Amino acid sequence: MNRIMRTLPIAATAVLLTAGSLVGPTFILQAETTNASPAASNSTATTTSADISGARAAAKTPAQLLEFLGERIKAKDVDGIIALHEPEAAIVDYDGSIVRGHKEIREFYVEWFKSDPVLTVNPRQTVLAGGKRTGEKVRGRTAAIMGDYSLEQTGPDGTRESFTGSFCDTVQEQPNGTWLYVQDNPYPPHGSGTSAHH
């Protein structure tokens, strides 16, 4: 099937308009068809990824990283999405291939937006681990964000297709205490084959 039908940047949608816990209610995202800025597209949010001067804010927690990515996906702000990924970050595609680095990730999102995606994401668990302690601070931690989802998007023939699955994403704390995506994996291996396409 066409790659557009299978691409699924799940982590980007996990906390679209919330500033709270990674575990909780279902979140739904539909990418907008306009080219509004992230701040304009989400003017009612309590936290936005753009400050008054228009500069993009950096995420200080995994939850905030998910929120910012959700805002930027909704606005189709590809530059803003790229800014939330490490230079060598990766996205796992449906066929198991790896989309790696800013250039390929940009192409991935541009193609995915053409399918008018609507995601319902259920983040279930976030686990922080690792890092190095310097005095009172721990830096360089990794967080795994896990959950399940359903996706609806338009196929090459113009019809809507839906499917469900689980995801496991990895985010990394940077030396300055901010967080970036390392891996977005909406297709982790499952012995029982939990992804179901309809």
Z-matrix of the N, CA and C atoms (Angstrom, degrees):
N
C 1 1.450
C 2 1.516 1 109.19
N 3 1.321 2 117.78 1 154.32
C 4 1.445 3 124.24 2 -179.25
C 5 1.523 4 110.96 3 -55.05
N 6 1.323 5 116.25 4 140.93
C 7 1.456 6 120.63 5 -177.86
C 8 1.517 7 111.98 6 -57.23
N 9 1.328 8 118.36 7 -34.49
C 10 1.450 9 121.09 8 -179.42
C 11 1.521 10 110.58 9 -57.50
N 12 1.316 11 116.90 10 -33.17
C 13 1.455 12 120.67 11 -178.62
C 14 1.515 13 112.60 12 -72.30
N 15 1.314 14 116.99 13 -18.70
C 16 1.449 15 118.95 14 -172.49
C 17 1.527 16 113.73 15 -110.44
N 18 1.315 17 117.73 16 -20.36
C 19 1.453 18 118.86 17 -177.24
C 20 1.516 19 109.51 18 -67.04
N 21 1.336 20 115.56 19 141.45
C 22 1.453 21 118.80 20 -172.79
C 23 1.519 22 111.21 21 -157.79
N 24 1.332 23 118.44 22 86.16
C 25 1.456 24 119.78 23 177.86
C 26 1.520 25 110.51 24 -77.56
N 27 1.319 26 116.14 25 80.31
C 28 1.460 27 122.71 26 -173.18
C 29 1.514 28 113.21 27 -61.13
N 30 1.304 29 117.53 28 -47.05
C 31 1.456 30 118.73 29 -173.59
C 32 1.514 31 111.63 30 -57.90
N 33 1.300 32 115.72 31 -29.88
C 34 1.447 33 120.22 32 -178.32
C 35 1.511 34 113.03 33 -61.61
N 36 1.275 35 118.68 34 -19.78
C 37 1.452 36 120.31 35 -173.37
C 38 1.514 37 113.63 36 -113.50
N 39 1.304 38 117.86 37 4.51
C 40 1.454 39 119.25 38 -168.44
C 41 1.522 40 113.86 39 -67.05
N 42 1.328 41 118.35 40 -33.00
C 43 1.448 42 119.00 41 -179.05
C 44 1.517 43 109.28 42 -135.23
N 45 1.304 44 117.11 43 69.31
C 46 1.457 45 122.57 44 -171.14
C 47 1.518 46 113.65 45 -57.43
N 48 1.305 47 118.90 46 -55.86
C 49 1.454 48 120.42 47 -173.81
C 50 1.524 49 112.41 48 -124.88
N 51 1.311 50 117.94 49 25.87
C 52 1.446 51 119.40 50 -177.90
C 53 1.506 52 110.50 51 -116.41
N 54 1.303 53 115.50 52 155.65
C 55 1.453 54 120.41 53 175.61
C 56 1.521 55 109.67 54 -118.08
N 57 1.311 56 116.88 55 16.85
C 58 1.453 57 121.44 56 -172.59
C 59 1.502 58 113.99 57 -103.75
N 60 1.317 59 115.12 58 -146.87
C 61 1.452 60 123.30 59 -173.84
C 62 1.514 61 112.39 60 -67.87
N 63 1.342 62 115.71 61 154.13
C 64 1.447 63 120.60 62 174.34
C 65 1.523 64 111.43 63 -78.24
N 66 1.325 65 116.81 64 -14.85
C 67 1.454 66 120.35 65 178.61
C 68 1.514 67 107.05 66 -109.60
N 69 1.314 68 116.97 67 126.29
C 70 1.451 69 118.75 68 -178.82
C 71 1.506 70 111.97 69 166.56
N 72 1.318 71 116.24 70 -141.45
C 73 1.454 72 120.21 71 -173.34
C 74 1.521 73 112.77 72 -71.79
N 75 1.305 74 114.44 73 170.32
C 76 1.453 75 122.53 74 177.57
C 77 1.529 76 109.78 75 -72.05
N 78 1.336 77 116.37 76 143.70
C 79 1.450 78 121.76 77 177.09
C 80 1.524 79 108.61 78 -120.38
N 81 1.318 80 116.66 79 138.27
C 82 1.462 81 120.98 80 -178.32
C 83 1.520 82 108.89 81 -119.13
N 84 1.316 83 116.34 82 135.89
C 85 1.452 84 121.55 83 178.69
C 86 1.507 85 109.75 84 -127.87
N 87 1.327 86 115.84 85 134.59
C 88 1.459 87 120.70 86 168.25
C 89 1.510 88 106.32 87 -130.01
N 90 1.321 89 116.47 88 120.77
C 91 1.459 90 120.28 89 -179.69
C 92 1.516 91 109.05 90 -62.62
N 93 1.328 92 115.79 91 135.55
C 94 1.452 93 120.16 92 -179.93
C 95 1.520 94 110.46 93 -74.03
N 96 1.306 95 115.76 94 156.41
C 97 1.460 96 119.71 95 179.05
C 98 1.514 97 111.57 96 -93.63
N 99 1.347 98 117.63 97 -5.21
C 100 1.453 99 120.59 98 178.11
C 101 1.509 100 109.37 99 -94.18
N 102 1.336 101 115.31 100 170.09
C 103 1.459 102 120.35 101 178.37
C 104 1.515 103 110.50 102 -105.44
N 105 1.320 104 117.25 103 38.58
C 106 1.456 105 121.33 104 -179.72
C 107 1.518 106 110.31 105 -65.26
N 108 1.333 107 115.10 106 154.59
C 109 1.464 108 119.22 107 176.84
C 110 1.514 109 109.48 108 -71.93
N 111 1.347 110 118.07 109 158.58
C 112 1.457 111 120.08 110 179.45
C 113 1.521 112 112.19 111 -57.00
N 114 1.335 113 117.80 112 -40.37
C 115 1.458 114 119.58 113 -178.53
C 116 1.520 115 110.75 114 -67.26
N 117 1.338 116 117.13 115 -41.03
C 118 1.454 117 120.39 116 -178.69
C 119 1.513 118 111.74 117 -68.80
N 120 1.317 119 117.60 118 -35.83
C 121 1.452 120 120.73 119 -176.16
C 122 1.513 121 112.71 120 -75.24
N 123 1.338 122 116.45 121 -12.80
C 124 1.448 123 119.24 122 -175.20
C 125 1.526 124 109.66 123 -137.88
N 126 1.314 125 116.58 124 47.30
C 127 1.445 126 120.65 125 -172.13
C 128 1.518 127 113.35 126 -67.71
N 129 1.343 128 118.58 127 -17.52
C 130 1.455 129 120.68 128 -178.62
C 131 1.520 130 112.85 129 -92.40
N 132 1.320 131 118.91 130 -4.87
C 133 1.459 132 121.13 131 -178.86
C 134 1.522 133 110.47 132 -69.62
N 135 1.324 134 117.40 133 148.42
C 136 1.451 135 120.84 134 178.81
C 137 1.520 136 111.55 135 -74.99
N 138 1.305 137 117.86 136 -24.33
C 139 1.452 138 122.95 137 177.72
C 140 1.517 139 107.58 138 -131.39
N 141 1.326 140 116.50 139 130.41
C 142 1.455 141 118.73 140 176.68
C 143 1.514 142 108.81 141 -122.04
N 144 1.326 143 115.68 142 161.00
C 145 1.455 144 120.24 143 -177.52
C 146 1.518 145 111.88 144 -89.70
N 147 1.331 146 117.45 145 7.40
C 148 1.458 147 120.56 146 175.28
C 149 1.522 148 108.39 147 -127.05
N 150 1.336 149 117.42 148 135.37
C 151 1.449 150 118.95 149 177.71
C 152 1.516 151 109.54 150 -90.04
N 153 1.337 152 117.57 151 -174.99
C 154 1.462 153 121.19 152 -174.16
C 155 1.520 154 111.53 153 -59.70
N 156 1.321 155 118.17 154 -35.62
C 157 1.457 156 120.96 155 -178.03
C 158 1.528 157 112.57 156 -77.35
N 159 1.323 158 117.64 157 -6.81
C 160 1.458 159 120.80 158 179.98
C 161 1.512 160 113.88 159 93.96
N 162 1.336 161 117.31 160 -6.80
C 163 1.459 162 120.08 161 178.51
C 164 1.529 163 109.16 162 -72.44
N 165 1.316 164 116.18 163 146.37
C 166 1.463 165 119.96 164 -178.93
C 167 1.524 166 110.62 165 -79.72
N 168 1.319 167 115.21 166 132.23
C 169 1.456 168 120.86 167 177.39
C 170 1.520 169 109.81 168 -77.15
N 171 1.323 170 115.95 169 154.98
C 172 1.464 171 121.85 170 176.29
C 173 1.521 172 108.46 171 -99.89
N 174 1.328 173 116.66 172 144.43
C 175 1.456 174 121.83 173 -178.53
C 176 1.526 175 110.52 174 -75.52
N 177 1.321 176 115.83 175 132.47
C 178 1.460 177 120.95 176 -179.20
C 179 1.519 178 112.78 177 -101.78
N 180 1.343 179 117.39 178 -5.73
C 181 1.473 180 122.43 179 176.81
C 182 1.525 181 108.00 180 -145.61
N 183 1.328 182 118.42 181 160.77
C 184 1.464 183 119.48 182 173.47
C 185 1.528 184 112.31 183 -57.91
N 186 1.337 185 118.05 184 -38.90
C 187 1.461 186 120.92 185 179.48
C 188 1.523 187 111.05 186 -62.05
N 189 1.321 188 116.88 187 -42.01
C 190 1.461 189 120.45 188 179.65
C 191 1.521 190 111.00 189 -68.90
N 192 1.330 191 117.31 190 -35.25
C 193 1.459 192 120.64 191 176.43
C 194 1.524 193 110.51 192 -60.26
N 195 1.330 194 117.14 193 -45.32
C 196 1.461 195 120.97 194 177.37
C 197 1.525 196 111.20 195 -62.52
N 198 1.319 197 116.24 196 -41.36
C 199 1.462 198 120.07 197 -179.89
C 200 1.525 199 110.99 198 -62.10
N 201 1.334 200 116.48 199 -48.23
C 202 1.459 201 120.37 200 -179.91
C 203 1.528 202 111.26 201 -60.63
N 204 1.325 203 116.63 202 -42.49
C 205 1.456 204 119.67 203 -179.31
C 206 1.527 205 110.74 204 -65.23
N 207 1.334 206 116.20 205 -37.78
C 208 1.460 207 119.53 206 176.06
C 209 1.517 208 112.40 207 -61.89
N 210 1.320 209 116.80 208 -43.88
C 211 1.465 210 121.18 209 178.12
C 212 1.525 211 110.90 210 -60.00
N 213 1.324 212 115.77 211 -43.75
C 214 1.467 213 119.72 212 -174.53
C 215 1.527 214 111.55 213 -73.93
N 216 1.335 215 116.60 214 -31.06
C 217 1.467 216 118.80 215 173.90
C 218 1.524 217 109.48 216 -66.97
N 219 1.316 218 117.08 217 -44.32
C 220 1.462 219 120.46 218 -179.68
C 221 1.527 220 110.29 219 -57.67
N 222 1.322 221 116.79 220 -39.06
C 223 1.461 222 122.10 221 -179.72
C 224 1.533 223 112.90 222 -84.42
N 225 1.333 224 117.67 223 -2.39
C 226 1.473 225 122.23 224 -173.68
C 227 1.528 226 111.07 225 54.04
N 228 1.327 227 115.87 226 40.47
C 229 1.459 228 123.40 227 179.77
C 230 1.523 229 108.45 228 -89.29
N 231 1.322 230 116.07 229 83.84
C 232 1.464 231 120.16 230 -174.51
C 233 1.526 232 111.55 231 -64.08
N 234 1.334 233 117.83 232 -40.50
C 235 1.463 234 119.58 233 178.18
C 236 1.530 235 110.73 234 -60.67
N 237 1.338 236 115.60 235 -41.09
C 238 1.461 237 119.59 236 178.39
C 239 1.510 238 112.76 237 -65.51
N 240 1.328 239 116.58 238 -36.33
C 241 1.471 240 121.15 239 177.17
C 242 1.525 241 110.04 240 -64.15
N 243 1.324 242 116.45 241 -45.83
C 244 1.460 243 121.01 242 -179.91
C 245 1.526 244 110.70 243 -59.99
N 246 1.325 245 117.21 244 -37.69
C 247 1.464 246 121.42 245 -178.38
C 248 1.522 247 112.54 246 -64.24
N 249 1.325 248 118.15 247 -16.01
C 250 1.462 249 121.98 248 179.89
C 251 1.530 250 112.73 249 -96.15
N 252 1.324 251 117.25 250 9.22
C 253 1.465 252 122.13 251 179.69
C 254 1.523 253 110.92 252 -118.94
N 255 1.336 254 116.22 253 142.01
C 256 1.460 255 119.38 254 170.89
C 257 1.528 256 108.83 255 -62.73
N 258 1.335 257 118.29 256 153.82
C 259 1.472 258 120.80 257 -177.39
C 260 1.520 259 114.06 258 -55.06
N 261 1.334 260 118.15 259 -33.07
C 262 1.459 261 121.40 260 -179.45
C 263 1.531 262 112.29 261 -107.12
N 264 1.321 263 116.81 262 23.66
C 265 1.469 264 120.96 263 178.22
C 266 1.519 265 110.33 264 -61.62
N 267 1.328 266 116.01 265 161.06
C 268 1.465 267 120.97 266 -176.55
C 269 1.519 268 110.95 267 -136.07
N 270 1.330 269 115.22 268 151.05
C 271 1.459 270 123.62 269 171.23
C 272 1.523 271 106.68 270 -123.12
N 273 1.322 272 116.55 271 131.44
C 274 1.458 273 120.99 272 177.70
C 275 1.527 274 108.23 273 -87.86
N 276 1.325 275 116.97 274 124.89
C 277 1.453 276 122.09 275 179.54
C 278 1.529 277 109.81 276 -89.99
N 279 1.335 278 116.44 277 167.91
C 280 1.458 279 122.42 278 -174.43
C 281 1.527 280 113.07 279 -56.77
N 282 1.330 281 116.50 280 -37.79
C 283 1.461 282 120.43 281 -177.32
C 284 1.527 283 112.76 282 -82.79
N 285 1.341 284 116.99 283 5.42
C 286 1.455 285 121.06 284 179.71
C 287 1.517 286 113.66 285 90.37
N 288 1.321 287 117.40 286 -7.20
C 289 1.461 288 120.00 287 177.50
C 290 1.527 289 109.38 288 -70.22
N 291 1.328 290 115.24 289 159.28
C 292 1.459 291 121.08 290 -176.56
C 293 1.518 292 109.72 291 -112.30
N 294 1.320 293 115.65 292 126.40
C 295 1.459 294 122.86 293 172.36
C 296 1.523 295 105.00 294 -93.09
N 297 1.340 296 117.48 295 116.11
C 298 1.472 297 119.53 296 -170.24
C 299 1.521 298 111.88 297 -128.15
N 300 1.313 299 115.50 298 135.23
C 301 1.463 300 122.08 299 174.62
C 302 1.519 301 112.26 300 88.02
N 303 1.320 302 115.43 301 160.81
C 304 1.456 303 121.33 302 -174.40
C 305 1.524 304 113.87 303 -57.99
N 306 1.320 305 117.75 304 -41.52
C 307 1.464 306 120.31 305 -177.47
C 308 1.530 307 111.20 306 -62.42
N 309 1.332 308 116.67 307 -48.37
C 310 1.463 309 119.94 308 -179.03
C 311 1.526 310 111.93 309 -70.01
N 312 1.329 311 117.02 310 -35.69
C 313 1.459 312 120.00 311 178.34
C 314 1.527 313 110.23 312 -65.06
N 315 1.318 314 116.72 313 -39.09
C 316 1.470 315 120.54 314 176.40
C 317 1.531 316 110.20 315 -58.90
N 318 1.329 317 116.79 316 -48.18
C 319 1.467 318 120.70 317 179.51
C 320 1.531 319 110.93 318 -61.47
N 321 1.325 320 116.57 319 -38.98
C 322 1.458 321 123.00 320 178.80
C 323 1.527 322 111.02 321 -57.58
N 324 1.334 323 116.49 322 -50.49
C 325 1.463 324 119.92 323 -178.61
C 326 1.520 325 112.29 324 -67.83
N 327 1.324 326 117.90 325 -41.38
C 328 1.467 327 120.66 326 178.84
C 329 1.528 328 110.21 327 -57.35
N 330 1.321 329 117.25 328 -44.54
C 331 1.468 330 120.78 329 178.69
C 332 1.524 331 111.66 330 -67.50
N 333 1.322 332 116.12 331 -42.48
C 334 1.464 333 119.94 332 -177.09
C 335 1.526 334 111.59 333 -62.60
N 336 1.322 335 117.60 334 -39.44
C 337 1.461 336 121.16 335 -179.64
C 338 1.520 337 112.21 336 -61.45
N 339 1.325 338 118.35 337 -26.18
C 340 1.465 339 121.44 338 179.70
C 341 1.524 340 111.89 339 -64.52
N 342 1.327 341 117.83 340 -18.45
C 343 1.464 342 121.04 341 -177.22
C 344 1.524 343 113.26 342 -90.70
N 345 1.348 344 117.61 343 4.66
C 346 1.475 345 121.76 344 -179.22
C 347 1.529 346 111.13 345 49.35
N 348 1.326 347 117.93 346 60.57
C 349 1.461 348 120.67 347 -173.61
C 350 1.525 349 113.66 348 -72.82
N 351 1.318 350 115.25 349 145.04
C 352 1.464 351 122.96 350 169.42
C 353 1.526 352 106.75 351 -127.97
N 354 1.326 353 116.28 352 117.70
C 355 1.463 354 121.58 353 -177.80
C 356 1.525 355 110.44 354 -112.95
N 357 1.310 356 115.58 355 139.68
C 358 1.455 357 121.85 356 167.80
C 359 1.516 358 106.19 357 -115.83
N 360 1.337 359 116.32 358 116.16
C 361 1.453 360 121.36 359 -171.07
C 362 1.526 361 109.93 360 -119.09
N 363 1.327 362 115.86 361 133.79
C 364 1.457 363 123.05 362 177.96
C 365 1.520 364 109.65 363 -116.90
N 366 1.347 365 118.64 364 89.40
C 367 1.460 366 119.21 365 175.47
C 368 1.522 367 109.03 366 -67.79
N 369 1.328 368 116.90 367 129.59
C 370 1.468 369 121.57 368 -174.42
C 371 1.517 370 113.88 369 -109.15
N 372 1.338 371 116.83 370 -34.27
C 373 1.469 372 118.92 371 -174.36
C 374 1.518 373 110.06 372 -156.42
N 375 1.328 374 115.77 373 140.46
C 376 1.461 375 122.22 374 171.85
C 377 1.519 376 107.94 375 -127.86
N 378 1.329 377 116.37 376 127.83
C 379 1.462 378 121.32 377 -178.23
C 380 1.527 379 108.45 378 -121.40
N 381 1.343 380 116.49 379 119.33
C 382 1.457 381 122.25 380 174.47
C 383 1.520 382 108.86 381 -96.19
N 384 1.337 383 116.47 382 139.08
C 385 1.464 384 120.47 383 -179.37
C 386 1.520 385 110.05 384 -155.92
N 387 1.325 386 114.37 385 166.21
C 388 1.462 387 120.58 386 173.49
C 389 1.521 388 112.99 387 75.65
N 390 1.312 389 114.74 388 -157.90
C 391 1.450 390 121.61 389 -178.16
C 392 1.517 391 112.49 390 90.99
N 393 1.325 392 114.97 391 176.62
C 394 1.460 393 121.50 392 179.66
C 395 1.522 394 109.31 393 -129.01
N 396 1.320 395 115.46 394 136.32
C 397 1.458 396 121.16 395 -179.06
C 398 1.521 397 109.89 396 -89.13
N 399 1.331 398 115.22 397 131.55
C 400 1.460 399 122.91 398 172.58
C 401 1.525 400 106.34 399 -129.26
N 402 1.302 401 116.79 400 102.58
C 403 1.453 402 120.45 401 -175.52
C 404 1.525 403 110.23 402 66.16
N 405 1.326 404 115.85 403 -123.34
C 406 1.462 405 121.25 404 -179.15
C 407 1.533 406 112.52 405 -87.77
N 408 1.322 407 118.27 406 -10.04
C 409 1.459 408 121.54 407 -174.13
C 410 1.519 409 112.02 408 -104.85
N 411 1.334 410 114.93 409 146.32
C 412 1.460 411 122.01 410 171.17
C 413 1.514 412 106.56 411 -115.25
N 414 1.320 413 117.20 412 128.42
C 415 1.459 414 121.87 413 -179.55
C 416 1.528 415 109.42 414 -126.83
N 417 1.330 416 115.44 415 159.07
C 418 1.456 417 120.59 416 177.56
C 419 1.516 418 113.02 417 81.28
N 420 1.349 419 117.21 418 20.50
C 421 1.462 420 119.66 419 179.26
C 422 1.524 421 111.01 420 -72.25
N 423 1.309 422 114.94 421 156.79
C 424 1.459 423 122.55 422 174.57
C 425 1.525 424 107.63 423 -115.48
N 426 1.323 425 116.54 424 145.49
C 427 1.463 426 120.67 425 174.77
C 428 1.521 427 108.82 426 -126.99
N 429 1.326 428 115.91 427 134.42
C 430 1.464 429 122.23 428 172.02
C 431 1.518 430 107.31 429 -102.91
N 432 1.331 431 115.92 430 127.46
C 433 1.464 432 121.94 431 -179.84
C 434 1.523 433 107.42 432 -114.08
N 435 1.331 434 116.25 433 122.50
C 436 1.462 435 121.33 434 -173.42
C 437 1.519 436 110.98 435 -126.72
N 438 1.334 437 116.17 436 148.87
C 439 1.450 438 120.94 437 178.38
C 440 1.515 439 111.21 438 179.21
N 441 1.337 440 115.88 439 -163.80
C 442 1.461 441 120.84 440 177.57
C 443 1.519 442 109.39 441 -134.69
N 444 1.327 443 115.63 442 168.75
C 445 1.457 444 120.14 443 -172.55
C 446 1.518 445 111.28 444 -154.19
N 447 1.335 446 114.13 445 165.55
C 448 1.464 447 121.52 446 162.82
C 449 1.524 448 106.81 447 -131.62
N 450 1.313 449 116.27 448 146.26
C 451 1.463 450 122.35 449 -176.94
C 452 1.520 451 109.65 450 -131.04
N 453 1.328 452 115.24 451 137.58
C 454 1.463 453 121.53 452 169.52
C 455 1.515 454 107.43 453 -125.58
N 456 1.325 455 116.98 454 132.83
C 457 1.465 456 121.38 455 178.12
C 458 1.518 457 110.15 456 -155.56
N 459 1.326 458 115.36 457 166.04
C 460 1.455 459 121.08 458 -176.50
C 461 1.524 460 110.55 459 -88.28
N 462 1.327 461 115.89 460 131.77
C 463 1.452 462 121.48 461 178.82
C 464 1.511 463 112.42 462 -85.55
N 465 1.321 464 117.35 463 174.46
C 466 1.462 465 122.06 464 -179.44
C 467 1.530 466 113.01 465 -58.36
N 468 1.338 467 116.78 466 -28.05
C 469 1.469 468 119.73 467 -179.56
C 470 1.523 469 112.60 468 -87.93
N 471 1.339 470 117.24 469 3.68
C 472 1.461 471 120.83 470 176.66
C 473 1.519 472 114.47 471 90.64
N 474 1.328 473 118.69 472 -5.40
C 475 1.461 474 120.70 473 178.81
C 476 1.531 475 109.61 474 -90.10
N 477 1.327 476 115.72 475 155.98
C 478 1.453 477 120.97 476 178.56
C 479 1.522 478 110.02 477 -85.82
N 480 1.326 479 116.44 478 138.37
C 481 1.454 480 122.83 479 178.25
C 482 1.518 481 107.84 480 -124.44
N 483 1.325 482 116.88 481 145.91
C 484 1.460 483 120.26 482 177.80
C 485 1.516 484 109.87 483 -132.58
N 486 1.331 485 115.25 484 150.76
C 487 1.452 486 120.98 485 173.62
C 488 1.518 487 109.97 486 -157.46
N 489 1.322 488 116.46 487 167.48
C 490 1.457 489 122.75 488 -177.71
C 491 1.517 490 109.80 489 -127.30
N 492 1.314 491 116.17 490 164.17
C 493 1.452 492 120.30 491 177.85
C 494 1.509 493 111.41 492 -179.81
N 495 1.315 494 115.50 493 -170.18
C 496 1.463 495 122.97 494 178.33
C 497 1.524 496 108.75 495 -120.86
N 498 1.322 497 115.69 496 159.58
C 499 1.461 498 119.09 497 177.64
C 500 1.521 499 110.42 498 -136.57
N 501 1.335 500 115.30 499 156.06
C 502 1.458 501 122.73 500 174.54
C 503 1.528 502 107.51 501 -144.85
N 504 1.310 503 116.64 502 109.14
C 505 1.461 504 122.06 503 -175.47
C 506 1.520 505 110.85 504 -111.95
N 507 1.321 506 116.09 505 156.39
C 508 1.451 507 122.11 506 -179.24
C 509 1.524 508 109.60 507 -124.18
N 510 1.321 509 116.03 508 129.46
C 511 1.464 510 121.66 509 175.61
C 512 1.516 511 108.28 510 -124.62
N 513 1.331 512 115.71 511 153.31
C 514 1.468 513 120.60 512 -172.00
C 515 1.517 514 110.37 513 -128.05
N 516 1.324 515 115.96 514 135.95
C 517 1.458 516 121.02 515 174.78
C 518 1.524 517 109.09 516 -78.94
N 519 1.317 518 116.00 517 133.28
C 520 1.455 519 121.98 518 -179.10
C 521 1.535 520 110.21 519 -89.13
N 522 1.341 521 117.94 520 166.28
C 523 1.476 522 120.18 521 -178.77
C 524 1.530 523 113.70 522 -56.66
N 525 1.335 524 118.09 523 -28.32
C 526 1.466 525 120.65 524 -179.48
C 527 1.527 526 113.25 525 -88.44
N 528 1.344 527 117.28 526 5.04
C 529 1.452 528 120.72 527 177.34
C 530 1.514 529 114.88 528 92.09
N 531 1.328 530 118.91 529 -2.60
C 532 1.458 531 121.63 530 176.25
C 533 1.530 532 109.47 531 -86.76
N 534 1.340 533 116.97 532 169.83
C 535 1.466 534 122.06 533 -176.02
C 536 1.517 535 110.89 534 -122.75
N 537 1.355 536 116.09 535 143.04
C 538 1.455 537 122.94 536 176.45
C 539 1.523 538 110.05 537 -136.04
N 540 1.341 539 116.00 538 155.78
C 541 1.456 540 120.38 539 175.45
C 542 1.515 541 111.46 540 -73.78
N 543 1.332 542 115.59 541 137.57
C 544 1.456 543 123.04 542 173.15
C 545 1.520 544 109.22 543 -107.39
N 546 1.336 545 116.83 544 -42.05
C 547 1.468 546 121.04 545 -178.74
C 548 1.525 547 110.08 546 -147.87
N 549 1.319 548 115.04 547 133.21
C 550 1.460 549 122.65 548 174.17
C 551 1.523 550 106.04 549 -115.10
N 552 1.321 551 116.50 550 109.34
C 553 1.467 552 120.12 551 -174.40
C 554 1.530 553 111.19 552 -123.80
N 555 1.339 554 117.21 553 93.21
C 556 1.464 555 120.18 554 176.09
C 557 1.524 556 113.16 555 -84.03
N 558 1.327 557 117.92 556 3.55
C 559 1.466 558 121.36 557 -177.98
C 560 1.521 559 111.72 558 -133.77
N 561 1.353 560 118.84 559 53.41
C 562 1.474 561 117.93 560 176.86
C 563 1.517 562 109.92 561 -64.79
N 564 1.337 563 117.93 562 151.82
C 565 1.466 564 119.45 563 -178.87
C 566 1.524 565 111.45 564 -66.00
N 567 1.320 566 115.33 565 141.95
C 568 1.455 567 122.26 566 178.81
C 569 1.518 568 108.61 567 -134.60
N 570 1.308 569 116.94 568 129.57
C 571 1.457 570 120.62 569 178.47
C 572 1.510 571 112.83 570 -63.81
N 573 1.344 572 116.29 571 -30.04
C 574 1.467 573 119.11 572 -176.21
C 575 1.515 574 112.76 573 -98.43
N 576 1.334 575 117.59 574 0.36
C 577 1.460 576 120.62 575 178.44
C 578 1.519 577 112.42 576 62.08
N 579 1.349 578 116.66 577 64.92
C 580 1.458 579 119.74 578 -174.11
C 581 1.520 580 114.15 579 -76.13
N 582 1.334 581 118.15 580 -20.12
C 583 1.460 582 118.07 581 178.63
C 584 1.507 583 109.64 582 -71.10
N 585 1.315 584 115.94 583 128.90
C 586 1.456 585 121.02 584 -178.44
C 587 1.504 586 110.07 585 -127.89
N 588 1.304 587 117.16 586 122.22
C 589 1.459 588 121.99 587 -179.62
C 590 1.515 589 109.20 588 -99.92
N 591 1.333 590 115.45 589 143.56
C 592 1.465 591 120.76 590 -178.03
C 593 1.514 592 110.15 591 -123.60
